[in-house]
Amino acid sequence: MEAIAPERSSSNLSKTPRPAGLPDFDDPPVAEVLLDVALDPLPLVRNAHLGLFWAEHLRDEFPIISDQTPLLLNEESFETNLVEQSPVQIRLEQGVPVVRQWFSSADDTRLIQIQQDRFIQNWRRRSPDATEYPRYETLRESFEQHFVTYSDFLASNDLGAPTIRQAEVTYTNQLQPDEVWQKPGDLDRVLRSWRPDFGDEGLLTDPVEDVRLGWRHTIADEVGPFARLYVSVFPVVTGGLALQLTVRGKPRDGSLKTTMAFFDMARGRIVKGFTAITTEAMHRRWRRKV
């Protein structure tokens, strides 16, 4: 993969309209959207550089800063059809380790995360009646703008150029009991793939206490497999369930242009997948338009 040259400014970033015919909802249950790129490590980047980048480029938009433990890379492999176990990763550091920096907006809904081998942008709904979801196109444009600015900063400070090795898009949806469903055993009213009776014989009659589901799909093109769609359902501490869809994989050449196209593909797969696995009753609840 090629390193990304700082060749574009924020004034000529790509604009991507919403694809025609993509399912759309007036009141989607999305609670968080994450756009994430894993990079080849940039060993020259230290904590002070991340602080300087924030002070010069992010402070006005993301005034809140905090230190977090670095994320480990869960890298997709397509050499086997078996489920890969995430390897234990050990970091050997000399001196003070480089942390993951969180740069948050004043209302805590938008977040940029940076570490030596990661660049992430999130949007989060902080309460059920909080800020309206700003939509993918807005988040995409913001990610691209800030990533180009970060690449320029690295180049101007002789810190190397970022090389993208993997990309990820995750949508987390918050499902709260409502007029359509009230308890975990009602999940058939939310997901098309759930059967509450577990067959016609009725051998399992004990009430369902909670639900945890997970499956994945391989995504391939003419060259072969390059990404996966993960779907998971799990209970959350605030009540209800989370329905999470993630597309994670390897943009073909690691360029920013190809990565943004990967994001667009992933978003399309997630939105279509979300619509395919949820019921028409929930679509009406979320006021489906398309």
Sine and cosine of phi, psi and omega as CSV:
sin_phi,cos_phi,sin_psi,cos_psi,sin_omega,cos_omega
0.00,0.00,0.55,-0.83,-0.03,-1.00
-1.00,-0.04,0.57,-0.82,0.11,-0.99
-0.93,0.37,0.45,-0.89,-0.06,-1.00
-1.00,0.03,0.89,-0.46,0.04,-1.00
-0.98,0.19,0.62,-0.78,0.01,-1.00
-0.98,0.21,0.96,0.29,-0.17,-0.98
-0.97,-0.24,-0.10,1.00,-0.05,-1.00
-0.81,-0.58,0.50,-0.86,0.11,-0.99
-0.96,-0.26,0.19,-0.98,-0.03,-1.00
-0.92,0.39,-0.21,0.98,-0.03,-1.00
-0.98,0.17,-0.26,0.97,-0.02,-1.00
-0.79,-0.61,0.60,0.80,0.07,-1.00
-0.96,0.30,0.43,-0.90,-0.03,-1.00
-0.94,0.34,0.55,-0.83,0.06,-1.00
-0.92,-0.40,0.78,-0.62,-0.04,-1.00
-0.85,-0.52,0.93,-0.36,0.06,-1.00
-0.96,0.28,0.33,-0.94,0.06,-1.00
-0.91,0.42,0.76,-0.65,-0.01,-1.00
-0.88,0.47,0.66,-0.75,0.03,-1.00
-0.90,0.44,0.70,-0.72,0.07,-1.00
1.00,0.08,-0.10,0.99,0.03,-1.00
-0.93,0.36,0.76,-0.65,0.00,-1.00
-0.77,0.63,0.62,-0.78,-0.07,-1.00
-0.58,-0.81,0.53,-0.85,-0.05,-1.00
-0.73,-0.68,0.62,-0.79,0.08,-1.00
-0.95,0.31,-0.54,0.84,-0.08,-1.00
-0.76,-0.65,0.90,0.43,-0.05,-1.00
-0.93,0.37,0.48,-0.88,-0.03,-1.00
-1.00,0.07,0.25,0.97,-0.08,-1.00
-0.89,0.46,0.75,-0.66,-0.01,-1.00
-0.93,-0.36,-0.37,0.93,0.02,-1.00
-0.38,-0.93,0.61,-0.79,0.12,-0.99
-0.79,-0.61,0.72,-0.69,-0.03,-1.00
-0.80,-0.60,0.77,-0.64,0.16,-0.99
-0.91,-0.42,0.85,-0.53,-0.24,-0.97
-0.68,-0.74,0.74,-0.68,0.19,-0.98
-0.82,-0.57,0.73,-0.68,0.15,-0.99
-1.00,-0.06,0.70,-0.72,-0.09,-1.00
-0.90,-0.43,0.40,-0.92,0.29,-0.96
-0.88,0.48,0.68,-0.74,-0.09,-1.00
-0.82,0.58,0.61,-0.79,0.07,-1.00
-0.94,-0.33,1.00,0.07,-0.17,-0.99
-0.91,0.42,-0.32,0.95,0.00,-1.00
-0.99,0.17,-0.26,0.96,-0.02,-1.00
-0.97,0.24,0.82,-0.57,0.01,-1.00
-0.88,-0.48,0.10,-1.00,0.00,-1.00
-0.84,0.55,-0.64,0.77,-0.02,-1.00
-0.89,0.45,-0.59,0.81,0.02,-1.00
-0.91,0.41,-0.66,0.75,0.01,-1.00
-0.91,0.42,-0.61,0.79,0.07,-1.00
-0.91,0.42,-0.63,0.78,0.03,-1.00
-0.92,0.39,-0.66,0.75,0.04,-1.00
-0.87,0.50,-0.68,0.73,0.05,-1.00
-0.88,0.48,-0.73,0.68,-0.06,-1.00
-0.90,0.44,-0.60,0.80,-0.08,-1.00
-1.00,0.08,-0.49,0.87,-0.21,-0.98
-0.78,-0.63,-0.33,0.94,-0.15,-0.99
-0.86,-0.51,-0.26,0.97,-0.19,-0.98
-0.82,0.57,-0.70,0.71,-0.07,-1.00
-0.91,0.41,-0.65,0.76,-0.07,-1.00
-1.00,0.06,-0.52,0.85,-0.05,-1.00
-0.77,-0.64,0.97,0.24,-0.17,-0.99
-0.97,0.24,-0.23,0.97,-0.08,-1.00
-0.98,-0.19,0.77,-0.64,-0.05,-1.00
-0.81,-0.59,0.63,-0.78,0.06,-1.00
-0.48,-0.88,0.41,-0.91,0.01,-1.00
-1.00,-0.10,0.66,-0.75,0.03,-1.00
-0.72,-0.70,0.37,-0.93,0.07,-1.00
-0.92,0.40,0.69,-0.72,0.01,-1.00
-0.86,0.50,0.57,-0.82,0.07,-1.00
-0.99,0.15,0.59,-0.81,0.13,-0.99
-1.00,-0.01,0.43,-0.90,-0.07,-1.00
-1.00,0.05,0.84,-0.54,0.13,-0.99
-0.98,-0.19,1.00,0.02,-0.20,-0.98
-1.00,0.00,0.73,-0.69,0.03,-1.00
-0.96,0.29,0.64,-0.77,0.07,-1.00
-0.78,-0.63,0.60,-0.80,-0.04,-1.00
-0.84,-0.55,0.39,0.92,-0.01,-1.00
-1.00,0.06,-0.16,0.99,0.01,-1.00
-0.54,-0.84,0.45,-0.90,0.06,-1.00
-1.00,0.04,-0.10,1.00,0.02,-1.00
-0.97,0.25,0.42,-0.91,0.06,-1.00
-0.94,0.33,0.83,-0.55,-0.02,-1.00
-0.98,0.19,0.65,-0.76,0.14,-0.99
-1.00,0.00,0.74,-0.68,0.01,-1.00
-0.90,0.43,0.85,-0.53,-0.04,-1.00
-0.93,0.36,0.48,-0.88,0.12,-0.99
-0.94,0.33,0.81,-0.59,-0.02,-1.00
-0.93,-0.36,0.76,-0.65,-0.01,-1.00
-0.90,-0.43,0.80,-0.60,0.02,-1.00
-0.98,-0.20,0.83,-0.55,0.07,-1.00
-0.97,-0.23,0.93,-0.37,-0.08,-1.00
-0.91,-0.41,0.62,-0.78,0.17,-0.99
-0.95,-0.30,0.81,-0.59,-0.06,-1.00
0.99,0.16,-0.40,-0.92,-0.05,-1.00
-0.97,0.26,0.81,-0.59,0.00,-1.00
-0.93,0.37,0.47,-0.88,0.06,-1.00
-0.99,0.11,0.83,-0.55,-0.07,-1.00
-1.00,0.04,0.08,-1.00,0.19,-0.98
-1.00,-0.05,0.80,-0.60,-0.01,-1.00
-0.99,-0.12,0.74,-0.67,0.16,-0.99
-0.98,-0.19,0.79,-0.61,0.09,-1.00
-0.87,-0.49,0.94,-0.35,-0.15,-0.99
-0.93,-0.37,0.52,-0.86,0.11,-0.99
-0.95,0.32,0.26,-0.96,-0.05,-1.00
-0.88,0.48,-0.55,0.84,0.02,-1.00
-1.00,0.00,0.04,1.00,0.09,-1.00
0.92,0.40,0.31,0.95,0.02,-1.00
-1.00,-0.04,-0.45,0.89,-0.02,-1.00
-0.91,-0.42,0.60,-0.80,-0.14,-0.99
-0.54,-0.84,0.72,-0.70,0.19,-0.98
-0.91,-0.41,0.73,-0.68,0.03,-1.00
-0.86,-0.50,0.75,-0.66,0.00,-1.00
-0.70,-0.71,0.71,-0.71,0.21,-0.98
-0.63,-0.78,-0.01,-1.00,-0.11,-0.99
-0.84,0.54,-0.48,0.88,-0.06,-1.00
-0.77,-0.64,0.52,0.85,-0.03,-1.00
-0.41,-0.91,0.58,-0.81,0.14,-0.99
-0.63,-0.78,0.86,-0.51,-0.15,-0.99
-0.71,-0.71,0.62,-0.78,0.19,-0.98
-0.80,-0.60,0.72,-0.69,0.00,-1.00
-0.85,-0.53,0.48,-0.88,0.35,-0.94
-0.86,-0.52,0.68,-0.74,-0.05,-1.00
-0.72,-0.70,0.72,-0.69,0.13,-0.99
-0.99,0.11,0.88,-0.47,-0.14,-0.99
-1.00,0.06,-0.28,0.96,0.11,-0.99
-0.42,-0.91,0.40,-0.92,-0.10,-0.99
-0.83,0.56,-0.56,0.83,-0.04,-1.00
-0.97,-0.24,0.37,0.93,-0.08,-1.00
-0.99,0.11,-0.34,-0.94,-0.14,-0.99
-0.78,0.63,0.66,-0.75,0.07,-1.00
-0.89,0.46,0.62,-0.78,0.04,-1.00
-0.84,0.54,0.83,-0.56,-0.10,-0.99
-0.97,0.22,-0.08,1.00,0.04,-1.00
0.98,0.18,0.48,-0.88,-0.11,-0.99
-0.86,0.52,-0.68,0.73,-0.09,-1.00
-0.85,0.53,-0.62,0.78,0.03,-1.00
-0.92,0.38,-0.69,0.73,0.00,-1.00
-0.92,0.40,-0.62,0.78,0.01,-1.00
-0.88,0.48,-0.75,0.66,-0.01,-1.00
-0.88,0.48,-0.66,0.75,0.01,-1.00
-0.90,0.43,-0.70,0.72,0.03,-1.00
-0.85,0.53,-0.77,0.64,-0.06,-1.00
-0.88,0.48,-0.69,0.73,0.00,-1.00
-0.87,0.49,-0.74,0.67,-0.06,-1.00
-0.95,0.31,-0.52,0.85,0.04,-1.00
-0.94,0.35,-0.64,0.77,0.07,-1.00
-0.89,0.46,-0.67,0.74,0.04,-1.00
-0.88,0.47,-0.66,0.75,0.03,-1.00
-0.90,0.43,-0.68,0.74,0.04,-1.00
-0.88,0.48,-0.66,0.75,0.06,-1.00
-0.89,0.46,-0.67,0.74,0.01,-1.00
-0.88,0.47,-0.70,0.71,0.02,-1.00
-0.87,0.49,-0.69,0.72,-0.02,-1.00
-0.91,0.42,-0.69,0.73,-0.06,-1.00
-0.94,0.35,-0.32,0.95,0.02,-1.00
-0.94,-0.33,0.27,0.96,0.05,-1.00
0.81,0.58,0.70,0.71,-0.04,-1.00
-0.96,-0.28,0.11,0.99,-0.01,-1.00
0.99,-0.17,0.03,-1.00,0.02,-1.00
-0.86,-0.51,0.67,-0.74,-0.04,-1.00
-0.95,0.31,0.73,-0.68,0.10,-1.00
-0.92,-0.40,0.88,-0.47,-0.07,-1.00
-0.99,0.15,0.81,-0.58,0.01,-1.00
-0.94,-0.34,-0.32,0.95,0.01,-1.00
-0.34,-0.94,0.50,-0.87,0.01,-1.00
-0.75,-0.66,0.43,-0.90,-0.04,-1.00
-0.52,-0.86,0.64,-0.77,0.18,-0.98
-0.81,-0.58,0.77,-0.64,0.02,-1.00
-0.77,-0.64,0.75,-0.66,0.16,-0.99
-0.91,-0.41,0.82,-0.57,0.10,-1.00
-0.94,-0.35,0.85,-0.53,-0.02,-1.00
-0.95,-0.32,0.70,-0.71,0.00,-1.00
-0.99,-0.14,0.87,-0.49,-0.02,-1.00
-0.95,-0.32,0.95,-0.32,0.01,-1.00
-0.98,-0.21,0.63,-0.78,0.07,-1.00
-0.80,0.60,0.66,-0.75,-0.05,-1.00
-0.50,-0.87,-0.42,-0.91,-0.03,-1.00
-0.94,0.33,-0.28,0.96,-0.01,-1.00
-1.00,0.03,-0.67,0.75,-0.02,-1.00
-0.61,-0.79,0.46,-0.89,-0.06,-1.00
-0.80,-0.60,-0.41,0.91,-0.09,-1.00
-0.59,-0.81,0.28,-0.96,-0.05,-1.00
-0.82,0.57,-0.55,0.83,0.01,-1.00
-0.92,0.40,-0.22,0.98,0.04,-1.00
-1.00,0.03,0.23,0.97,-0.14,-0.99
-0.88,0.48,-0.35,0.94,0.06,-1.00
-0.90,0.43,-0.30,0.95,0.06,-1.00
-0.99,0.13,-0.18,0.98,0.00,-1.00
-0.95,-0.32,-0.74,0.67,-0.06,-1.00
-0.93,-0.36,0.71,-0.71,0.04,-1.00
-0.93,0.37,-0.39,0.92,-0.13,-0.99
-1.00,0.06,0.00,1.00,-0.11,-0.99
-0.97,-0.23,0.70,-0.71,0.10,-1.00
-0.89,-0.45,0.90,-0.44,-0.08,-1.00
-0.95,0.31,-0.38,0.93,-0.07,-1.00
-1.00,-0.09,-0.13,0.99,0.01,-1.00
0.81,0.59,0.63,0.78,-0.02,-1.00
0.95,-0.32,0.22,-0.98,-0.12,-0.99
-0.99,0.14,-0.25,0.97,-0.08,-1.00
-0.98,0.20,-0.31,0.95,0.03,-1.00
0.90,0.43,0.61,0.79,-0.03,-1.00
-0.97,0.24,-0.44,0.90,0.00,-1.00
-0.93,-0.36,0.98,-0.22,-0.11,-0.99
-0.92,-0.40,-0.08,1.00,0.02,-1.00
-0.91,0.41,0.62,-0.79,-0.04,-1.00
-0.91,0.42,0.57,-0.82,0.04,-1.00
-0.97,0.25,0.82,-0.57,-0.01,-1.00
-1.00,0.09,-0.74,0.67,0.13,-0.99
-0.45,-0.89,0.11,-0.99,-0.12,-0.99
-0.74,-0.67,0.71,-0.71,0.15,-0.99
-0.71,-0.71,0.89,-0.46,-0.01,-1.00
-0.79,-0.61,0.45,-0.89,0.08,-1.00
-0.28,-0.96,0.68,-0.74,0.11,-0.99
-0.44,-0.90,0.17,-0.99,-0.03,-1.00
-0.59,-0.81,0.39,-0.92,0.03,-1.00
-0.80,-0.60,0.62,-0.79,0.09,-1.00
-1.00,0.05,0.69,-0.72,0.04,-1.00
-0.93,-0.36,0.80,-0.60,-0.05,-1.00
-0.72,-0.69,0.37,-0.93,0.16,-0.99
-0.82,-0.57,-0.29,-0.96,-0.05,-1.00
-0.91,0.42,-0.35,0.94,0.02,-1.00
-1.00,0.09,-0.54,0.84,-0.03,-1.00
0.61,-0.80,-0.13,-0.99,-0.02,-1.00
-0.92,0.39,0.63,-0.78,-0.01,-1.00
-0.60,-0.80,-0.09,1.00,-0.03,-1.00
-0.36,-0.93,0.20,-0.98,0.09,-1.00
-0.69,-0.72,0.54,-0.84,0.17,-0.98
-0.98,-0.22,0.86,-0.52,0.05,-1.00
-0.96,-0.28,0.70,-0.71,0.07,-1.00
-0.83,-0.55,0.77,-0.64,0.03,-1.00
-0.60,-0.80,0.54,-0.84,0.07,-1.00
-0.79,-0.61,0.75,-0.67,-0.03,-1.00
-0.42,-0.91,0.44,-0.90,0.02,-1.00
-0.96,0.29,0.44,-0.90,0.03,-1.00
-0.84,-0.54,0.45,-0.89,-0.14,-0.99
-0.91,0.41,-0.41,0.91,-0.02,-1.00
-0.99,0.13,0.01,1.00,-0.05,-1.00
0.98,-0.18,0.40,-0.92,-0.03,-1.00
0.98,0.18,-0.34,-0.94,-0.06,-1.00
-0.74,-0.67,0.42,-0.91,0.17,-0.99
-0.96,-0.30,0.72,-0.70,0.12,-0.99
-0.92,-0.40,0.94,-0.35,-0.12,-0.99
-0.90,-0.43,0.74,-0.67,0.06,-1.00
-0.82,-0.57,0.78,-0.62,-0.03,-1.00
-0.77,-0.64,0.73,-0.68,0.23,-0.97
-0.92,-0.39,0.84,-0.55,-0.03,-1.00
-0.71,-0.71,0.70,-0.72,0.00,-1.00
0.00,-1.00,-0.34,-0.94,-0.18,-0.98
-0.89,-0.46,0.95,-0.31,0.16,-0.99
-0.82,0.57,0.62,-0.79,-0.21,-0.98
-0.87,0.50,-0.62,0.78,-0.04,-1.00
-0.86,-0.52,0.03,1.00,0.06,-1.00
0.96,0.28,0.11,0.99,0.04,-1.00
-0.98,0.20,0.31,-0.95,0.04,-1.00
-0.91,0.42,-0.65,0.76,0.01,-1.00
-0.86,0.52,-0.73,0.68,0.01,-1.00
-0.92,0.39,-0.58,0.81,0.02,-1.00
-0.92,0.40,-0.66,0.75,0.04,-1.00
-0.90,0.43,-0.60,0.80,0.08,-1.00
-0.91,0.42,-0.60,0.80,0.08,-1.00
-0.88,0.47,-0.72,0.70,0.06,-1.00
-0.83,0.56,-0.71,0.71,-0.02,-1.00
-0.89,0.46,-0.70,0.71,0.05,-1.00
-0.87,0.50,-0.72,0.70,-0.04,-1.00
-0.89,0.46,-0.70,0.71,0.02,-1.00
-0.86,0.51,-0.70,0.71,0.02,-1.00
-0.87,0.48,-0.69,0.72,0.02,-1.00
-0.89,0.46,-0.65,0.76,-0.03,-1.00
-0.92,0.39,-0.73,0.68,-0.03,-1.00
-0.90,0.44,-0.69,0.72,0.03,-1.00
-0.92,0.39,-0.64,0.77,0.03,-1.00
-0.90,0.44,-0.70,0.72,0.04,-1.00
-0.84,0.54,-0.70,0.71,-0.02,-1.00
-0.93,0.37,-0.61,0.80,-0.05,-1.00
-0.93,0.37,-0.59,0.81,-0.11,-0.99
-1.00,-0.03,-0.18,0.98,0.01,-1.00
-0.98,-0.19,0.37,-0.93,-0.16,-0.99
-1.00,0.07,0.31,-0.95,0.04,-1.00
-0.90,0.43,-0.51,0.86,0.04,-1.00
-0.88,0.47,-0.65,0.76,0.04,-1.00
-0.95,0.31,-0.56,0.83,0.06,-1.00
-0.87,0.50,-0.65,0.76,0.05,-1.00
-0.92,0.40,-0.63,0.78,0.02,-1.00
-0.88,0.47,-0.63,0.78,0.00,-1.00
-1.00,0.02,0.07,1.00,0.07,-1.00
0.85,0.53,0.90,0.43,0.02,-1.00
-0.91,0.42,0.70,-0.71,0.00,-1.00
-0.97,-0.24,-0.64,0.77,-0.09,-1.00
-0.83,-0.56,0.00,0.00,0.00,0.00
